Amino acid sequence: MSAEEATINPDGTQTMGEDAGAAADDAGADADAGAGGDAGEDAGGAGEEDFAEGMGGEGAAEDVVKGTDPAIFLFLGFVAIAALWFFFWYKKKKEEEDSDSFFSQMDGEKFNLKLPEAVDEYYEVKKKCEAAGWKPGEPSPQGAQAQNASGPHRMLAQALMKRCIADIPIVQHIQKESGGMNKLYSQSMCSVKQWKAYQAAENMVSAEVDEVRAEADEIEPGWSQVIWRQAMQYHQMLKQRHEAEEKAREAMAQQKKVEEKKLTPEEQAKRKEEAAEKAAKELIQAEEREKGGKKAGSAKKGSK
């Protein structure tokens, strides 16, 4: 009888022969299964840990977003609104500056008016007349005194009429521009600066008109009612005379050009020589007259 090998199982029992081999195989299988189970459990645990970590990262990102201070959004909104306001304000200011520049260039010095020099000249004459005995409000002299051109009353009346005639152009200018400027201002089509310049010019002219009327009544009571109408008539007469003289000068100049074109160069040179000789003769004659006057003066002094 052969000796059977005894096998000690992991649980402490003993198996003999074939039973021992089977038991050993069962034990190996159990060991392998246990090892596989442990490995699966380890892998599953590792997967769960990775998933948990991923979920934890997303939660942290959400916490960062949810934790942003609302004051930052308010500040960014305020900056955006301020930038828009500044843009529109700058644009409006630029348009106003361009508008002011346009009207300034369009009108230029249109309302930069000054009173004529005849105004100061009148007051100088008035001082002289007062020194000569003239008094405001006195009736005009009659008879021979009225014909005296050097009398204070007549001199002052002439000076005032000269002043009034000199005022006519600026009065007409304001009358011409008044309607247009009031219409432009009512429609906001002129700058404030231009409107103020117009008002200043209008007030100055209006004050001058009233002052001339007051002075006219001091010289001749009731003259204020007709002085501006008379001045307008004289102004028109002087204007027509000036225009006629200007046309006559232009006609003469044109005729002279035509005549010079007809003359040959030799004839033109001869005419210039004749004009120079004539001027020389006139100069010599003037010197002779001056010498003769000096001799006569010295002879009179000697006879005395």
FIMIDO-797413 format. One record per residue (C-alpha): residue number from 1; residue in three letters; x, y, z. Coordinates in nm, 3 decimals, always signed. Layout:
[pt NUM; ALA; [X; Y; Z]]
...
***
This chain:
[pt 1; MET; [+0.000; +0.000; +0.000]]
[pt 2; SER; [+0.159; +0.317; -0.112]]
[pt 3; ALA; [+0.180; +0.606; +0.106]]
[pt 4; GLU; [-0.062; +0.882; +0.021]]
[pt 5; GLU; [+0.050; +1.235; +0.031]]
[pt 6; ALA; [-0.137; +1.452; +0.270]]
[pt 7; THR; [-0.214; +1.805; +0.163]]
[pt 8; ILE; [-0.297; +2.073; +0.411]]
[pt 9; ASN; [-0.568; +2.306; +0.279]]
[pt 10; PRO; [-0.572; +2.679; +0.349]]
[pt 11; ASP; [-0.857; +2.635; +0.589]]
[pt 12; GLY; [-0.648; +2.392; +0.800]]
[pt 13; THR; [-0.801; +2.063; +0.679]]
[pt 14; GLN; [-0.600; +1.791; +0.528]]
[pt 15; THR; [-0.669; +1.618; +0.196]]
[pt 16; MET; [-0.519; +1.300; +0.090]]
[pt 17; GLY; [-0.409; +1.205; -0.267]]
[pt 18; GLU; [-0.646; +1.310; -0.548]]
[pt 19; ASP; [-0.869; +1.490; -0.306]]
[pt 20; ALA; [-0.572; +1.696; -0.213]]
[pt 21; GLY; [-0.506; +1.792; -0.578]]
[pt 22; ALA; [-0.864; +1.887; -0.630]]
[pt 23; ALA; [-0.864; +2.080; -0.316]]
[pt 24; ALA; [-0.550; +2.253; -0.427]]
[pt 25; ASP; [-0.707; +2.343; -0.759]]
[pt 26; ASP; [-1.014; +2.480; -0.582]]
[pt 27; ALA; [-0.795; +2.679; -0.355]]
[pt 28; GLY; [-0.604; +2.826; -0.652]]
[pt 29; ALA; [-0.927; +2.918; -0.825]]
[pt 30; ASP; [-1.057; +3.082; -0.512]]
[pt 31; ALA; [-0.732; +3.275; -0.480]]
[pt 32; ASP; [-0.749; +3.394; -0.842]]
[pt 33; ALA; [-1.110; +3.497; -0.802]]
[pt 34; GLY; [-1.033; +3.688; -0.490]]
[pt 35; ALA; [-0.743; +3.863; -0.658]]
[pt 36; GLY; [-0.962; +3.958; -0.958]]
[pt 37; GLY; [-1.231; +4.088; -0.732]]
[pt 38; ASP; [-0.986; +4.298; -0.542]]
[pt 39; ALA; [-0.844; +4.437; -0.866]]
[pt 40; GLY; [-1.194; +4.522; -0.991]]
[pt 41; GLU; [-1.276; +4.686; -0.664]]
[pt 42; ASP; [-0.955; +4.890; -0.685]]
[pt 43; ALA; [-1.030; +4.999; -1.043]]
[pt 44; GLY; [-1.387; +5.092; -0.953]]
[pt 45; GLY; [-1.270; +5.291; -0.657]]
[pt 46; ALA; [-1.017; +5.475; -0.870]]
[pt 47; GLY; [-1.288; +5.562; -1.130]]
[pt 48; GLU; [-1.522; +5.689; -0.866]]
[pt 49; GLU; [-1.247; +5.905; -0.721]]
[pt 50; ASP; [-1.166; +6.055; -1.066]]
[pt 51; PHE; [-1.534; +6.130; -1.131]]
[pt 52; ALA; [-1.566; +6.289; -0.792]]
[pt 53; GLU; [-1.261; +6.503; -0.859]]
[pt 54; GLY; [-1.405; +6.611; -1.199]]
[pt 55; MET; [-1.734; +6.707; -1.042]]
[pt 56; GLY; [-1.549; +6.895; -0.774]]
[pt 57; GLY; [-1.359; +7.103; -1.039]]
[pt 58; GLU; [-1.681; +7.207; -1.217]]
[pt 59; GLY; [-1.836; +7.301; -0.889]]
[pt 60; ALA; [-1.532; +7.515; -0.808]]
[pt 61; ALA; [-1.564; +7.698; -1.144]]
[pt 62; GLU; [-1.932; +7.763; -1.078]]
[pt 63; ASP; [-1.845; +7.892; -0.734]]
[pt 64; VAL; [-1.589; +8.134; -0.889]]
[pt 65; VAL; [-1.849; +8.267; -1.138]]
[pt 66; LYS; [-2.117; +8.296; -0.875]]
[pt 67; GLY; [-1.877; +8.464; -0.637]]
[pt 68; THR; [-1.790; +8.768; -0.873]]
[pt 69; ASP; [-1.860; +9.103; -0.705]]
[pt 70; PRO; [-2.165; +9.279; -0.869]]
[pt 71; ALA; [-1.985; +9.614; -0.821]]
[pt 72; ILE; [-1.751; +9.520; -1.105]]
[pt 73; PHE; [-2.043; +9.491; -1.348]]
[pt 74; LEU; [-2.183; +9.823; -1.223]]
[pt 75; PHE; [-1.847; +9.991; -1.274]]
[pt 76; LEU; [-1.811; +9.855; -1.628]]
[pt 77; GLY; [-2.165; +9.972; -1.710]]
[pt 78; PHE; [-2.091; +10.319; -1.573]]
[pt 79; VAL; [-1.773; +10.344; -1.785]]
[pt 80; ALA; [-1.966; +10.247; -2.098]]
[pt 81; ILE; [-2.241; +10.504; -2.033]]
[pt 82; ALA; [-1.984; +10.776; -1.958]]
[pt 83; ALA; [-1.800; +10.700; -2.282]]
[pt 84; LEU; [-2.124; +10.728; -2.483]]
[pt 85; TRP; [-2.217; +11.055; -2.312]]
[pt 86; PHE; [-1.875; +11.205; -2.382]]
[pt 87; PHE; [-1.895; +11.101; -2.747]]
[pt 88; PHE; [-2.233; +11.267; -2.805]]
[pt 89; TRP; [-2.132; +11.576; -2.603]]
[pt 90; TYR; [-1.812; +11.622; -2.805]]
[pt 91; LYS; [-2.001; +11.571; -3.130]]
[pt 92; LYS; [-2.260; +11.835; -3.035]]
[pt 93; LYS; [-1.993; +12.081; -2.927]]
[pt 94; LYS; [-1.806; +12.031; -3.253]]
[pt 95; GLU; [-2.124; +12.097; -3.452]]
[pt 96; GLU; [-2.188; +12.419; -3.255]]
[pt 97; GLU; [-1.832; +12.538; -3.315]]
[pt 98; ASP; [-1.864; +12.463; -3.685]]
[pt 99; SER; [-2.196; +12.648; -3.693]]
[pt 100; ASP; [-2.048; +12.953; -3.517]]
[pt 101; SER; [-1.753; +12.948; -3.755]]
[pt 102; PHE; [-1.988; +12.925; -4.053]]
[pt 103; PHE; [-2.201; +13.223; -3.950]]
[pt 104; SER; [-1.893; +13.421; -3.853]]
[pt 105; GLN; [-1.736; +13.364; -4.192]]
[pt 106; MET; [-2.066; +13.426; -4.368]]
[pt 107; ASP; [-2.132; +13.761; -4.199]]
[pt 108; GLY; [-1.775; +13.868; -4.128]]
[pt 109; GLU; [-1.766; +14.221; -3.987]]
[pt 110; LYS; [-2.122; +14.295; -4.094]]
[pt 111; PHE; [-2.232; +14.434; -3.756]]
[pt 112; ASN; [-1.902; +14.578; -3.638]]
[pt 113; LEU; [-2.032; +14.930; -3.698]]
[pt 114; LYS; [-1.890; +15.262; -3.584]]
[pt 115; LEU; [-2.040; +15.607; -3.583]]
[pt 116; PRO; [-1.902; +15.843; -3.848]]
[pt 117; GLU; [-1.647; +16.113; -3.767]]
[pt 118; ALA; [-1.914; +16.375; -3.835]]
[pt 119; VAL; [-2.060; +16.298; -3.491]]
[pt 120; ASP; [-1.747; +16.421; -3.309]]
[pt 121; GLU; [-1.716; +16.713; -3.549]]
[pt 122; TYR; [-2.070; +16.823; -3.463]]
[pt 123; TYR; [-1.998; +16.839; -3.091]]
[pt 124; GLU; [-1.682; +17.042; -3.157]]
[pt 125; VAL; [-1.885; +17.292; -3.359]]
[pt 126; LYS; [-2.149; +17.298; -3.086]]
[pt 127; LYS; [-1.889; +17.395; -2.825]]
[pt 128; LYS; [-1.771; +17.682; -3.045]]
[pt 129; CYS; [-2.127; +17.800; -3.102]]
[pt 130; GLU; [-2.206; +17.792; -2.731]]
[pt 131; ALA; [-1.892; +17.992; -2.668]]
[pt 132; ALA; [-2.015; +18.241; -2.931]]
[pt 133; GLY; [-2.342; +18.290; -2.742]]
[pt 134; TRP; [-2.575; +18.032; -2.894]]
[pt 135; LYS; [-2.831; +17.885; -2.656]]
[pt 136; PRO; [-3.039; +17.566; -2.708]]
[pt 137; GLY; [-3.403; +17.620; -2.796]]
[pt 138; GLU; [-3.367; +17.975; -2.925]]
[pt 139; PRO; [-3.560; +18.051; -3.245]]
[pt 140; SER; [-3.359; +18.088; -3.564]]
[pt 141; PRO; [-3.254; +18.442; -3.648]]
[pt 142; GLN; [-3.451; +18.637; -3.906]]
[pt 143; GLY; [-3.359; +18.880; -4.181]]
[pt 144; ALA; [-2.992; +18.959; -4.240]]
[pt 145; GLN; [-2.875; +18.740; -3.954]]
[pt 146; ALA; [-3.037; +18.435; -4.116]]
[pt 147; GLN; [-2.825; +18.492; -4.429]]
[pt 148; ASN; [-2.503; +18.508; -4.227]]
[pt 149; ALA; [-2.326; +18.176; -4.304]]
[pt 150; SER; [-2.080; +18.229; -4.020]]
[pt 151; GLY; [-2.353; +18.276; -3.756]]
[pt 152; PRO; [-2.353; +18.015; -3.475]]
[pt 153; HIS; [-2.710; +17.903; -3.544]]
[pt 154; ARG; [-2.646; +17.837; -3.914]]
[pt 155; MET; [-2.308; +17.671; -3.849]]
[pt 156; LEU; [-2.461; +17.433; -3.596]]
[pt 157; ALA; [-2.753; +17.347; -3.825]]
[pt 158; GLN; [-2.512; +17.266; -4.109]]
[pt 159; ALA; [-2.296; +17.050; -3.881]]
[pt 160; LEU; [-2.601; +16.854; -3.762]]
[pt 161; MET; [-2.722; +16.799; -4.118]]
[pt 162; LYS; [-2.373; +16.676; -4.214]]
[pt 163; ARG; [-2.385; +16.435; -3.921]]
[pt 164; CYS; [-2.730; +16.313; -4.018]]
[pt 165; ILE; [-2.626; +16.254; -4.380]]
[pt 166; ALA; [-2.319; +16.060; -4.264]]
[pt 167; ASP; [-2.546; +15.839; -4.049]]
[pt 168; ILE; [-2.767; +15.737; -4.342]]
[pt 169; PRO; [-2.553; +15.440; -4.461]]
[pt 170; ILE; [-2.546; +15.266; -4.120]]
[pt 171; VAL; [-2.919; +15.335; -4.068]]
[pt 172; GLN; [-2.998; +15.178; -4.406]]
[pt 173; HIS; [-2.770; +14.884; -4.328]]
[pt 174; ILE; [-2.954; +14.802; -4.004]]
[pt 175; GLN; [-3.293; +14.845; -4.170]]
[pt 176; LYS; [-3.188; +14.607; -4.446]]
[pt 177; GLU; [-3.057; +14.337; -4.210]]
[pt 178; SER; [-3.327; +14.366; -3.943]]
[pt 179; GLY; [-3.590; +14.141; -4.101]]
[pt 180; GLY; [-3.345; +13.869; -4.200]]
[pt 181; MET; [-3.170; +13.855; -3.863]]
[pt 182; ASN; [-3.497; +13.836; -3.668]]
[pt 183; LYS; [-3.615; +13.552; -3.892]]
[pt 184; LEU; [-3.285; +13.363; -3.854]]
[pt 185; TYR; [-3.290; +13.403; -3.477]]
[pt 186; SER; [-3.651; +13.286; -3.447]]
[pt 187; GLN; [-3.559; +12.971; -3.641]]
[pt 188; SER; [-3.234; +12.917; -3.444]]
[pt 189; MET; [-3.031; +12.958; -3.762]]
[pt 190; CYS; [-2.782; +13.215; -3.630]]
[pt 191; SER; [-2.534; +13.194; -3.347]]
[pt 192; VAL; [-2.584; +13.371; -3.015]]
[pt 193; LYS; [-2.265; +13.568; -3.075]]
[pt 194; GLN; [-2.392; +13.697; -3.410]]
[pt 195; TRP; [-2.732; +13.786; -3.262]]
[pt 196; LYS; [-2.569; +13.985; -2.981]]
[pt 197; ALA; [-2.350; +14.170; -3.232]]
[pt 198; TYR; [-2.660; +14.263; -3.432]]
[pt 199; GLN; [-2.846; +14.381; -3.122]]
[pt 200; ALA; [-2.551; +14.598; -3.016]]
[pt 201; ALA; [-2.534; +14.758; -3.361]]
[pt 202; GLU; [-2.911; +14.812; -3.370]]
[pt 203; ASN; [-2.912; +14.976; -3.026]]
[pt 204; MET; [-2.624; +15.204; -3.123]]
[pt 205; VAL; [-2.797; +15.319; -3.443]]
[pt 206; SER; [-3.132; +15.365; -3.266]]
[pt 207; ALA; [-2.966; +15.580; -2.997]]
[pt 208; GLU; [-2.795; +15.788; -3.268]]
[pt 209; VAL; [-3.126; +15.849; -3.448]]
[pt 210; ASP; [-3.294; +15.967; -3.126]]
[pt 211; GLU; [-2.998; +16.187; -3.035]]
[pt 212; VAL; [-2.999; +16.359; -3.375]]
[pt 213; ARG; [-3.370; +16.435; -3.333]]
[pt 214; ALA; [-3.312; +16.580; -2.988]]
[pt 215; GLU; [-3.030; +16.801; -3.119]]
[pt 216; ALA; [-3.250; +16.915; -3.408]]
[pt 217; ASP; [-3.521; +17.034; -3.170]]
[pt 218; GLU; [-3.260; +17.230; -2.971]]
[pt 219; ILE; [-3.150; +17.409; -3.289]]
[pt 220; GLU; [-3.495; +17.459; -3.436]]
[pt 221; PRO; [-3.811; +17.344; -3.253]]
[pt 222; GLY; [-3.999; +17.091; -3.468]]
[pt 223; TRP; [-3.703; +17.019; -3.694]]
[pt 224; SER; [-3.681; +16.664; -3.557]]
[pt 225; GLN; [-3.991; +16.569; -3.757]]
[pt 226; VAL; [-3.828; +16.632; -4.095]]
[pt 227; ILE; [-3.450; +16.623; -4.046]]
[pt 228; TRP; [-3.409; +16.254; -4.136]]
[pt 229; ARG; [-3.624; +16.291; -4.447]]
[pt 230; GLN; [-3.419; +16.592; -4.556]]
[pt 231; ALA; [-3.095; +16.406; -4.486]]
[pt 232; MET; [-3.215; +16.113; -4.698]]
[pt 233; GLN; [-3.288; +16.344; -4.989]]
[pt 234; TYR; [-2.945; +16.510; -4.965]]
[pt 235; HIS; [-2.781; +16.169; -4.937]]
[pt 236; GLN; [-2.951; +16.049; -5.255]]
[pt 237; MET; [-2.846; +16.365; -5.439]]
[pt 238; LEU; [-2.483; +16.327; -5.330]]
[pt 239; LYS; [-2.487; +15.958; -5.418]]
[pt 240; GLN; [-2.621; +16.027; -5.768]]
[pt 241; ARG; [-2.363; +16.301; -5.819]]
[pt 242; HIS; [-2.083; +16.071; -5.706]]
[pt 243; GLU; [-2.202; +15.794; -5.938]]
[pt 244; ALA; [-2.223; +16.037; -6.231]]
[pt 245; GLU; [-1.869; +16.162; -6.165]]
[pt 246; GLU; [-1.742; +15.804; -6.138]]
[pt 247; LYS; [-1.903; +15.714; -6.470]]
[pt 248; ALA; [-1.755; +16.025; -6.632]]
[pt 249; ARG; [-1.406; +15.934; -6.507]]
[pt 250; GLU; [-1.444; +15.579; -6.635]]
[pt 251; ALA; [-1.561; +15.708; -6.975]]
[pt 252; MET; [-1.264; +15.944; -6.997]]
[pt 253; ALA; [-1.021; +15.669; -6.903]]
[pt 254; GLN; [-1.174; +15.438; -7.161]]
[pt 255; GLN; [-1.157; +15.707; -7.429]]
[pt 256; LYS; [-0.796; +15.778; -7.341]]
[pt 257; LYS; [-0.709; +15.410; -7.380]]
[pt 258; VAL; [-0.877; +15.403; -7.721]]
[pt 259; GLU; [-0.687; +15.713; -7.835]]
[pt 260; GLU; [-0.358; +15.573; -7.712]]
[pt 261; LYS; [-0.417; +15.255; -7.907]]
[pt 262; LYS; [-0.469; +15.461; -8.224]]
[pt 263; LEU; [-0.149; +15.662; -8.175]]
[pt 264; THR; [+0.181; +15.527; -8.295]]
[pt 265; PRO; [+0.465; +15.485; -8.044]]
[pt 266; GLU; [+0.631; +15.798; -8.181]]
[pt 267; GLU; [+0.314; +16.002; -8.135]]
[pt 268; GLN; [+0.275; +15.871; -7.780]]
[pt 269; ALA; [+0.634; +15.970; -7.698]]
[pt 270; LYS; [+0.576; +16.316; -7.847]]
[pt 271; ARG; [+0.260; +16.363; -7.641]]
[pt 272; LYS; [+0.446; +16.269; -7.324]]
[pt 273; GLU; [+0.719; +16.519; -7.404]]
[pt 274; GLU; [+0.460; +16.792; -7.458]]
[pt 275; ALA; [+0.294; +16.709; -7.127]]
[pt 276; ALA; [+0.633; +16.722; -6.950]]
[pt 277; GLU; [+0.719; +17.058; -7.111]]
[pt 278; LYS; [+0.383; +17.199; -7.010]]
[pt 279; ALA; [+0.433; +17.089; -6.651]]
[pt 280; ALA; [+0.783; +17.245; -6.649]]
[pt 281; LYS; [+0.651; +17.576; -6.779]]
[pt 282; GLU; [+0.379; +17.585; -6.514]]
[pt 283; LEU; [+0.636; +17.517; -6.246]]
[pt 284; ILE; [+0.862; +17.799; -6.373]]
[pt 285; GLN; [+0.570; +18.040; -6.383]]
[pt 286; ALA; [+0.474; +17.949; -6.027]]
[pt 287; GLU; [+0.830; +18.014; -5.907]]
[pt 288; GLU; [+0.835; +18.352; -6.086]]
[pt 289; ARG; [+0.507; +18.452; -5.926]]
[pt 290; GLU; [+0.641; +18.354; -5.588]]
[pt 291; LYS; [+0.956; +18.561; -5.642]]
[pt 292; GLY; [+0.749; +18.857; -5.760]]
[pt 293; GLY; [+0.534; +18.837; -5.449]]
[pt 294; LYS; [+0.841; +18.838; -5.225]]
[pt 295; LYS; [+0.987; +19.141; -5.405]]
[pt 296; ALA; [+0.660; +19.330; -5.373]]
[pt 297; GLY; [+0.647; +19.250; -5.004]]
[pt 298; SER; [+1.001; +19.372; -4.944]]
[pt 299; ALA; [+0.929; +19.693; -5.142]]
[pt 300; LYS; [+0.628; +19.768; -4.922]]
[pt 301; LYS; [+0.834; +19.714; -4.608]]
[pt 302; GLY; [+1.102; +19.954; -4.745]]
[pt 303; SER; [+0.849; +20.224; -4.821]]
[pt 304; LYS; [+0.718; +20.202; -4.466]]
***
